[in-house]
Amino acid sequence: MTTAEVTRGLGGPVTGPAPQPPPVQGVPQVPGVPGVPQVPGVPQHPSPPPYPQSTDHTEPAVPTAVPTSSVGLTAPAGTADPAGLTGGDGGAESLTGPAPSLPGQPAAFSPELARRDVPILHRLVNGHPLVWLDNGATTQKPRQVIEALAGFYGSANSNIHRGAHTMAREATEAFEAGRAAVARFLGATSPDDIVFVRGTTEAINLVAQSWGRANLGPGDDILVPVLEHHSNIVPWQMVAKETRARVVPVPLRPDGRIDLDAYADLLSMRTQLVALSHASNVLGTVPPVREMTALAHRYGAKVLVDGAQAVAHFPVDVQDLDADFYVFSGHKLFAPTGIGALYAKPDVLRGMAPWQGGGNMIESVDFTRTTYAPVPHLLEAGTGHISGVVGLLAALNWLTSFDRDAVTAYETALMAHAQQALSTVPGLELLGSAPERIGVLTFTLAGQDPAGIAEWLDRDGIAVRAGHHCAQPALAHYGLTSAARASLALYNTPEEVDKLVASLQQLQQAG
């Protein structure tokens, strides 16, 4: 098969080769390795074991036609498993039936378009095809990211910014191309608005220690909703202790939404910062960030938005949000671990002092006077995670090769199916029912310990998370200290949700 008829975008099916991720302008490409400079005279290295050789992006292992009308959630008896997982040692999918679809879902995206690129989804766990429902903790990586990392280390590895040789220039081009890609992805005005960090946690700590130390003082308020991840609570407690400011919790409504009346009442001229998530990792709640930001700005407060759980699920425009800071982690965005980004408005970023000192963030050093490099390099001391940026660039190229609105519509329909299906499990209670939410399904099961639930599901190859999810205040809102959580991504299918439900029903039947 040399072509595929895929449904891409909201305009219906398009016949021809599946589209490639857009190249980064000004950066020569290694064939098959997105975002990595071609090194003259050095052949491209193939992907190393244990990763299987995936089907080329122009010859996807999907049906020759994805139907443009919705099909049922349950495959007719005798048809192939719609999830298309053969398991084994990285074997390719075998799809003989239609790609999964959902009622009300525009025929513009199929999860098989994503699944064909993700090698780990084709393995067995405890003798069962892997069902990865722990995306809120980390997402799995497409082959384009895996190959980009291998290609960089195999043909382009060098430190950046400080070398005059060819490979240093090429590595620097790839690194800065990643910065430009992040800026475009977030709608920032310039790559100079982007600082690379290890992830969301480091980004928030950077803002707390650099901006916070300079701008917070006795009597100042930092407003933090109860639904926040610990990474968006603890750094503010630490800097508040140093500066004698105070962290003020914003309560939740019973359905898991932020109490906006209480938020408005808590805002005052003492408020210096509002720190809130764009999507909750434990309730899935998507707050009205734009409106909350506008209200905070009336009091002269800055707003930091934790986008760790949001960026993989729907498009983000920091200018439309008017956020002063926006942070995210690559590993929740199909990219490697240990890489993330901080966006800050240019005037805010220029006013931030270095948090760490060392190489890369200086212009000149002697024992009488040190001068610093301009932002963003000012805040990037030492050798950065260069390969992580290369992998992040590949992940952004991969994700944005799909129609983002169609992906969001698919995930919304999948979430609705999951809510309905889980309601059939005796004794299961879902936490949160906010109308605006991402595919996060945190639940309790009568008579069952959350850790025991996760262990039972693992026997069937189903990966979920159990515990406090680094969001103890949010769980405490429901009188809980622990819960189980299934979290969805664009490559999950209705059939996987049904396997989760069937396994939970069996657990309850087993007593």
C-alpha positions in Angstrom: 0.0 0.0 0.0 1.5 3.3 -1.1 -1.3 5.6 -0.4 -4.0 5.8 2.3 -7.4 7.5 2.3 -7.4 9.1 5.7 -9.9 11.5 7.3 -7.9 14.5 8.2 -9.3 17.9 9.4 -12.9 18.8 9.6 -13.4 19.0 5.8 -13.8 15.2 5.3 -11.6 12.6 3.7 -8.5 13.4 1.7 -7.1 10.9 -0.8 -3.3 10.6 -1.1 -0.3 10.2 1.1 -0.7 11.0 4.8 0.7 14.4 5.5 4.2 14.7 7.0 5.0 16.9 10.0 6.0 20.4 8.8 9.8 20.9 8.7 11.3 23.7 10.7 12.4 26.5 8.4 16.1 27.1 8.2 17.0 23.7 9.6 18.1 21.0 7.2 16.4 17.7 8.0 17.8 14.2 8.5 15.5 12.0 6.3 13.0 10.3 8.7 14.3 12.2 11.8 12.2 15.3 12.3 14.0 18.4 13.4 17.6 17.0 13.5 20.2 18.6 11.2 21.7 16.5 8.4 25.4 16.0 9.0 27.2 15.9 5.6 28.9 12.6 4.9 27.4 10.8 7.9 24.7 8.3 7.0 21.5 8.3 8.9 21.5 5.7 11.6 18.5 3.3 11.8 16.5 3.1 14.9 18.3 0.8 17.4 16.8 -2.2 19.2 14.5 -2.8 21.0 12.3 -0.5 19.0 10.7 -2.2 16.0 10.9 -0.7 12.5 7.6 1.1 12.2 5.5 1.4 9.1 6.5 4.5 7.1 4.2 7.5 7.7 3.1 7.4 4.1 2.1 3.7 4.3 0.2 3.5 7.6 -1.0 0.2 8.9 -4.6 1.4 8.9 -7.5 0.5 6.6 -7.4 1.9 3.1 -10.4 3.9 4.0 -11.6 5.4 7.3 -15.4 5.6 7.1 -16.8 9.1 7.2 -19.9 8.1 9.1 -19.9 7.0 12.8 -19.9 3.3 13.5 -21.0 1.4 16.6 -18.8 1.2 19.7 -19.0 -2.6 19.8 -17.6 -4.5 16.8 -19.9 -7.1 15.3 -19.3 -10.7 16.4 -16.5 -12.4 14.5 -14.7 -9.2 13.4 -11.2 -8.4 14.2 -10.3 -6.6 17.5 -10.9 -2.9 16.6 -8.0 -1.9 18.8 -5.8 -3.7 16.3 -3.2 -4.9 18.8 -1.3 -8.0 18.0 1.1 -7.6 20.9 4.3 -9.6 20.9 7.7 -8.1 20.4 6.7 -4.9 18.8 4.7 -6.4 16.0 2.7 -4.1 13.7 -1.0 -3.7 13.9 -3.3 -5.9 11.8 -6.6 -4.0 11.1 -9.2 -5.7 9.1 -12.2 -3.8 10.4 -13.1 -0.2 10.4 -11.2 2.2 12.6 -13.0 3.0 15.9 -15.4 5.9 15.8 -17.8 7.5 18.3 -21.3 8.9 18.0 -21.2 12.6 17.2 -17.5 12.5 16.4 -16.5 14.3 13.2 -14.9 11.8 10.8 -11.7 13.8 10.8 -9.5 11.8 13.1 -9.0 8.2 14.0 -6.8 7.0 16.9 -5.3 4.5 14.5 -3.6 7.5 12.8 -1.7 8.0 16.0 -1.4 4.4 17.2 0.5 3.2 14.1 3.4 5.5 15.1 3.7 4.5 18.8 5.7 1.2 19.1 5.0 0.5 22.8 1.3 0.3 22.2 1.9 -2.9 20.3 3.4 -5.0 23.1 2.0 -7.4 25.6 1.7 -6.9 29.3 1.0 -10.1 31.4 -0.1 -11.8 28.2 -2.6 -9.1 27.2 -2.3 -6.2 24.7 -1.2 -3.1 26.5 -4.0 -0.7 27.4 -2.2 2.5 28.4 -4.5 4.6 30.5 -1.9 6.4 32.6 -1.4 9.3 30.2 -1.9 11.9 33.0 1.4 10.6 34.5 3.3 10.3 31.2 2.4 9.8 27.5 4.0 7.2 25.2 6.3 8.3 22.4 5.8 8.0 18.7 8.6 6.5 16.6 9.3 10.0 15.2 10.5 11.0 18.6 12.5 7.8 19.3 14.2 8.1 15.9 14.9 11.8 16.4 16.8 11.0 19.6 18.7 8.1 18.0 19.5 10.3 15.0 20.8 13.1 17.1 23.1 11.0 19.2 24.1 8.9 16.2 24.9 11.7 13.8 24.7 15.2 15.3 25.7 15.1 19.0 27.5 18.2 20.2 27.2 20.8 22.8 25.6 24.1 21.7 26.2 27.9 21.5 29.9 27.7 22.4 31.5 25.8 19.6 32.8 27.0 16.3 32.8 23.6 14.6 30.2 22.3 12.2 28.4 19.9 14.6 28.2 22.6 17.3 26.5 24.8 14.8 24.1 22.1 13.7 23.2 21.1 17.3 22.6 24.8 18.1 20.3 25.1 15.0 18.3 22.1 16.2 18.1 23.4 19.7 16.9 26.9 18.7 14.6 25.4 16.1 13.0 23.6 19.1 12.6 26.9 20.9 10.9 28.4 17.8 8.6 25.5 17.5 7.5 25.8 21.2 6.8 29.5 20.6 4.6 28.7 17.6 2.9 25.9 19.5 1.9 28.3 22.4 1.2 31.3 20.2 4.1 33.3 21.7 5.3 36.4 19.8 9.0 35.4 19.8 11.2 32.4 20.5 12.9 34.7 23.0 9.8 34.3 25.2 10.6 30.6 25.8 12.9 29.2 28.5 13.8 25.5 28.4 13.6 23.7 31.8 13.4 20.1 33.0 9.6 20.3 33.2 6.6 22.0 34.8 7.9 21.6 38.3 11.2 23.3 37.5 9.5 26.1 35.6 7.2 26.9 38.5 10.2 26.8 40.9 12.1 29.1 38.6 9.3 31.7 38.6 8.8 31.4 42.3 12.5 31.9 43.1 13.3 34.5 40.4 10.2 36.5 40.0 8.7 35.7 43.4 11.7 36.7 45.5 11.8 40.1 43.8 8.1 40.8 43.8 6.6 39.3 46.9 6.7 40.7 50.4 4.9 40.8 53.8 1.1 40.8 53.5 1.1 39.8 49.8 -1.3 37.1 48.6 -0.7 34.2 46.2 -4.1 32.7 45.2 -3.9 29.0 44.5 -7.1 26.9 43.7 -7.6 23.7 45.8 -7.5 21.6 42.6 -3.8 22.3 41.9 -1.0 19.7 41.6 1.5 19.8 44.4 4.0 21.4 42.0 1.8 24.5 41.8 1.4 24.6 45.6 4.6 23.8 47.3 7.0 26.2 45.5 4.6 29.1 46.5 4.6 27.9 50.1 8.4 27.9 50.0 8.8 31.4 48.6 5.9 32.7 50.8 7.8 31.6 53.9 10.9 33.4 52.7 9.1 36.6 51.8 6.4 36.6 54.5 3.7 36.5 51.9 0.8 34.0 52.2 -0.7 31.3 50.0 -4.5 31.6 49.9 -6.5 28.6 48.7 -9.4 29.1 46.4 -12.2 26.6 47.2 -13.9 24.2 44.8 -17.6 23.7 44.1 -19.0 20.1 44.6 -18.7 19.3 40.9 -14.9 20.1 40.9 -15.1 23.6 39.3 -13.3 26.5 40.9 -15.7 28.6 43.0 -15.5 31.7 40.9 -17.6 33.8 43.4 -15.1 32.9 46.1 -12.2 33.7 43.7 -13.6 37.1 43.0 -14.0 37.8 46.7 -10.4 36.7 47.5 -8.8 39.0 44.9 -7.6 42.3 46.3 -4.9 44.8 45.9 -2.8 42.5 48.1 -2.9 39.8 45.4 0.4 39.6 43.6 0.0 36.3 41.8 -2.7 33.7 40.8 -1.3 30.2 40.1 -3.8 27.9 38.4 -3.9 24.9 36.2 -5.2 24.9 32.6 -6.6 21.4 33.3 -6.6 19.4 36.5 -4.6 16.2 36.7 -7.1 14.6 39.2 -10.5 16.0 38.2 -9.9 16.9 34.6 -11.5 20.3 35.3 -10.7 23.0 32.7 -11.2 26.4 34.4 -12.1 29.6 32.6 -8.5 30.7 32.6 -9.0 33.7 30.3 -11.7 35.2 32.4 -9.9 34.4 35.7 -6.7 36.1 34.2 -8.6 39.2 33.2 -10.1 39.5 36.6 -6.7 39.1 38.3 -5.1 41.7 36.0 -7.7 44.3 37.2 -5.9 44.1 40.6 -2.5 44.2 39.0 -1.8 40.6 39.8 0.3 38.3 37.6 -1.1 34.9 36.5 0.9 31.7 36.1 -0.9 28.9 34.2 0.2 25.2 34.6 -0.4 23.7 31.2 1.1 20.3 32.0 -2.3 18.5 31.5 -3.7 20.8 28.8 -1.2 21.1 26.0 -1.7 17.5 24.7 -5.5 17.8 24.6 -6.4 21.1 23.0 -4.6 24.1 21.3 -3.2 26.8 23.5 -2.8 30.5 22.7 -0.9 32.3 25.5 -1.7 35.7 23.9 -5.5 35.0 23.9 -5.2 33.8 27.5 -3.1 36.8 28.4 -1.2 34.7 30.8 2.0 36.2 32.3 3.6 32.8 32.6 2.7 29.4 31.0 4.5 26.2 31.8 4.4 22.6 30.5 6.3 19.3 30.5 7.4 17.5 27.4 6.8 14.0 28.7 3.1 14.6 29.0 3.2 15.8 25.4 4.6 12.7 23.7 8.2 14.0 24.1 11.1 12.7 26.2 11.3 13.1 30.0 13.4 15.8 31.5 12.4 18.6 29.1 9.8 21.3 29.4 9.3 25.0 28.8 8.4 28.3 30.5 6.7 31.0 28.5 6.7 34.5 30.0 5.6 37.9 28.7 8.7 39.7 27.4 8.5 42.6 29.9 8.1 40.1 32.8 10.9 37.9 31.5 13.4 40.7 31.1 12.8 41.7 34.8 13.7 38.3 36.1 17.1 37.7 37.8 19.1 34.5 37.3 18.0 31.6 39.5 21.2 29.6 38.8 24.6 30.6 37.7 27.2 28.9 35.5 27.9 28.4 31.9 25.7 29.4 29.0 24.0 32.3 31.0 26.9 34.7 31.0 28.6 37.2 28.7 31.8 37.7 30.7 33.2 36.6 34.0 36.1 37.8 36.2 36.6 38.1 39.9 35.5 41.7 40.0 32.4 41.7 37.7 30.2 39.3 35.8 27.8 40.2 33.1 24.9 38.1 32.0 23.6 37.0 28.7 20.1 38.3 27.7 17.0 36.2 28.3 16.1 33.5 27.6 19.7 32.3 28.0 20.0 34.2 31.3 17.7 31.6 32.8 19.3 28.5 31.2 22.5 27.9 33.2 24.7 25.0 32.2 24.4 22.5 29.4 20.7 22.1 28.5 18.9 18.9 27.7 19.8 19.2 24.0 18.5 15.8 22.9 15.3 16.5 24.9 14.7 19.6 22.9 15.3 17.6 19.7 12.7 15.1 20.9 10.3 17.8 21.9 10.6 19.3 18.4 9.8 15.9 16.9 6.8 15.5 19.2 5.4 18.9 18.4 5.8 18.2 14.7 4.0 14.9 15.1 1.1 16.2 17.2 0.5 19.2 15.0 0.5 17.0 11.9 -3.0 16.1 13.0 -6.0 18.4 13.0 -6.0 19.6 16.6 -9.7 20.5 16.7 -10.6 17.1 15.3 -8.4 15.4 18.0 -10.1 17.5 20.7 -13.5 16.5 19.3 -12.5 12.8 19.3 -11.2 12.9 22.9 -14.4 14.7 24.0 -16.5 11.9 22.5 -14.3 9.2 23.9 -14.6 10.8 27.4 -18.4 10.8 27.1 -18.3 7.1 26.1 -16.0 6.4 29.1 -18.3 8.2 31.6 -21.3 6.3 30.3 -19.5 2.9 30.3 -18.1 3.3 33.8 -21.5 4.1 35.1 -22.4 0.5 34.6 -19.8 -0.7 37.1 -21.5 -1.4 40.5 -20.1 0.7 43.3 -18.0 3.0 41.0 -18.0 6.7 41.7 -16.3 9.2 39.5 -14.9 12.3 41.0 -15.8 15.6 39.5 -18.5 16.5 36.9 -17.4 19.9 35.7 -18.9 20.5 32.2 -15.5 21.6 30.8 -12.9 18.9 31.3 -10.3 16.7 29.7 -10.2 12.9 29.7 -9.3 12.3 33.3 -11.4 9.6 35.1 -10.5 9.5 38.8 -12.7 7.1 40.7 -13.3 5.0 43.7 -14.8 1.5 43.8 -16.9 0.3 46.8 -15.0 -2.2 48.9 -11.8 -1.9 46.9 -8.5 -0.3 47.7 -7.2 2.0 44.8 -3.8 0.2 44.8 -5.6 -3.2 44.7 -7.7 -1.9 41.7 -4.5 -0.9 39.8 -2.9 -4.3 40.5 -6.0 -6.2 39.3 -6.2 -4.1 36.1 -2.5 -4.7 35.5 -3.1 -8.4 35.3 -5.2 -7.7 32.2 -2.6 -5.4 30.7 -4.4 -2.2 31.7 -2.3 0.6 33.2 -3.9 3.1 35.5 -2.6 5.1 38.4 -3.5 4.8 42.1 -2.7 7.1 45.0 -3.1 10.8 45.8 -1.9 11.9 42.3 0.2 14.7 43.8 -3.1 16.5 44.5 -4.0 15.8 48.1 -6.0 19.0 48.7 -8.2 18.1 45.7 -8.9 14.6 47.0 -9.5 16.0 50.5 -12.3 18.1 49.0 -14.1 14.7 48.4 -13.0 13.3 51.8 -10.4 11.0 50.2 -6.7 10.3 50.6 -6.4 8.0 47.6 -8.2 7.1 44.3 -7.7 5.3 41.1 -7.3 7.2 37.8 -7.6 6.4 34.2 -6.4 9.1 31.9 -7.0 9.3 28.1 -5.0 10.4 25.1 -5.5 10.7 21.4 -4.3 7.1 20.7 -6.8 5.5 23.1 -9.9 3.8 21.7 -13.5 2.9 22.8 -12.5 -0.7 22.8 -9.8 0.0 25.4 -12.3 1.8 27.6 -14.6 -1.2 27.3 -11.8 -3.5 28.4 -11.3 -1.3 31.4 -14.9 -1.5 32.3 -15.1 -5.3 31.8 -12.1 -5.8 34.0 -13.6 -3.6 36.8 -16.9 -5.5 36.5 -15.0 -8.8 36.9 -13.2 -7.4 40.0 -16.6 -6.5 41.6 -18.0 -10.0 40.8 -14.9 -11.6 42.3 -15.7 -9.8 45.6 
